């Protein structure tokens, strides 16, 4: 893509704001005043939109449209203000890799995600109530019926514009028997936080006209300085992620031309190249066909094990959680009454009892082709 913008806007369409408008409209965002206050086009000419209008702490492209005008939905506006020549903050713009180095000095890979006394409010009402849990690295399922608070909990953990209170941190044993190290996430700056948490939302909006490869490369944002474009290594990392997700043949296709399932896989590839300690996926199986759901969760489990990372995924299908997840959180009416781990001796019995309680069903396993599917019956029919 030559240049960073297209369109017929002011200055012949040579402003980053034109493409930002495609992703949500600068007239509605905090960026509008910053991008259109008389700066010459050449200031932004070499700033790819990959590095600008879609910059976000979680590698998330564009605003969450359903939040509608909430200033928390946008990335660090203070960082944008530092574009101004002579800004007192100009020398403090984070450089590429700085956050990663800071994270590596503070905590090692294979860290646990810990939450304590965590509550979240939505539309003025407390919808997640005083939840606490500690998750070891691996694939973790968040299982619960519609309206139980799964998405609200995830957005609260990610600080996506919702009122919240409580503690959230990463925890890791130090090398060579050193004491436990912790990294607090509640007030962490955007660049540092992107080394800790990556996010794929439930509703994956279009990619603003970018190719699938360009969109996946956006996940490398945190490794680059503000005016730096992605390089060969970044695009190679993005290509490998597309290969892992089974969509390498879509690399040159526009994000806007993808099906819902293909777009979800592109977003997942983007989160993967971000290289965060934990990735949070809101209903990742949505839009995937039956075969791809199982292939995808098998890939998630393999990736979490190979990279000593954590993946928290909200799930509606108990069978997917039972088959692939190392740990499972059960959520109901804004609370987490229990969690189970595959290392528990009574994992199978507790999982069936707790999952059945969420959906008012009873179940038992059956041996079939080396697997143990769960056969469910409604309680009224049992």
RAKA-V454648 format. One record per pair of residues at least 24 apart in sequence whose ideal C-beta (glycine too) atoms are under 8 Angstrom apart, sorted by the first residue. I is the first residue (numbers start at 1). J is the second residue. Records with the same first field share a line. If there is no record, write none. Layout:
I=J, J
//
This chain:
1=48, 210, 211, 214
3=45
4=44, 45, 46, 47, 48, 49, 52
5=44, 49
6=209
10=36
11=41
12=41
14=41, 44, 45
15=41, 44
16=44, 47, 49, 52, 53
17=53
19=49, 53, 208, 209
20=49, 52, 53
22=208, 209
23=53, 54, 61, 62, 63, 208
24=62, 63, 65
28=69
29=63, 74
30=71, 74, 77, 80
31=74, 77, 80
34=77, 80, 81, 83
39=83
43=83
46=227, 229
47=227
48=229, 230
49=208, 210
50=210, 214, 217, 218, 221, 229, 230
51=221, 224, 226, 227, 228, 229, 230
54=208, 218, 221
55=79, 221
56=190, 194, 221
57=190, 191, 193, 194
58=158, 193, 194, 197, 198, 199, 274
59=194, 198, 199, 218, 219, 221, 222, 270, 271, 274, 276
60=199, 201
61=205, 207, 208, 215, 218, 270
62=205, 208
64=160, 161, 201
65=205
66=203
67=160, 161
70=161
71=161
72=159, 160, 161, 162
73=160, 161
75=190
76=189, 190
79=190, 226
82=226
93=225, 226
94=189, 191, 225, 226
95=225
96=223, 224, 225, 228
97=223
98=191
99=191, 192, 194, 195, 222
100=195, 222, 223, 275
102=192, 195
103=183, 192, 195, 196, 277
106=181, 183
107=170, 171, 172, 181, 182, 183, 277
108=172, 173, 174, 175, 181
109=172, 277, 307, 308, 309
110=137, 172, 308, 309
111=137, 170, 171, 172, 183, 277, 278, 310
112=136, 137, 170, 171, 172, 310
113=168, 170, 278, 310, 312
114=167, 168, 169, 170, 171
115=157, 166, 167, 168
116=166, 167, 168
117=165, 166, 167
118=153, 156, 157, 164, 165, 166, 167, 168
119=164, 165, 166
120=149, 152, 153, 155, 156, 162, 163, 164
121=162, 163, 164
122=152, 162
126=334
127=152, 334
128=152, 153, 156, 334, 335
129=334, 335
130=166, 335
131=166, 334, 335, 336
132=336
133=329, 336, 339
134=171
135=310, 312, 327, 329
136=310, 326, 327, 341
137=304, 308, 309, 310
138=301, 304, 305, 310, 311, 326, 327
139=297, 300, 301, 304, 311, 313, 324, 325, 326, 327
140=310, 311, 312, 313, 325, 326, 327, 328, 329
141=313, 314, 315, 320, 321, 324, 325, 327, 328, 329
142=312, 313, 314, 315, 328, 329, 331
143=314, 315, 316, 318, 321, 328, 329, 330, 331, 355, 358
144=314, 330, 331, 332, 358
145=332, 358, 359
146=316
148=331, 332, 333, 334, 358
149=331, 333, 334, 335
150=282, 314, 331
151=202, 282, 283, 314
152=334
153=331
154=199, 280, 282, 312, 314
157=197, 280
158=197, 199, 280
159=186
170=196, 277, 278
191=222
194=221, 222, 274, 276
195=222, 275, 276, 277
196=276, 277, 278
197=276, 277, 278, 279, 280
198=271, 272, 274, 276, 278, 279, 280
199=271, 279, 280, 281, 282
200=264, 267, 268, 270, 271, 279, 280, 281, 282, 284
201=267, 282
202=282, 283, 286, 314
204=260, 263, 264, 267
206=255, 256, 263
207=254, 255, 256, 263, 266
208=255, 256
209=254, 255, 256
210=254, 255
211=251, 252, 253, 254, 255
212=242, 247, 250, 251, 252, 253, 254, 255, 258, 266
213=238, 239, 242, 251, 252
215=255, 266, 270
216=241, 242, 266, 269, 270, 273
217=270, 273
218=270
219=269, 270, 271, 272, 273, 274, 275
220=273, 274
221=274
222=274
234=273
237=273
238=269, 270, 273
240=273
241=269, 270, 272, 273
242=266, 269
244=269, 272, 299, 303
245=269, 272, 296, 299
246=292, 295
259=287
260=286, 287
261=287, 288, 289, 292
263=287
264=288
265=292, 296
268=296
272=303
276=309
277=309, 310
278=309, 310, 311, 312
279=309, 310, 311, 312
280=312, 313
281=311, 312, 313, 314
282=314
283=313, 314, 315, 316
284=313
285=315, 316, 317, 320
293=317, 320
294=320, 323
297=323, 324
298=324
300=324
301=325, 326
318=351, 355, 359, 363, 374, 376
319=373, 374
321=351, 355
322=351, 355, 374
323=371
330=354, 355, 357, 358
332=357, 358
348=372
//
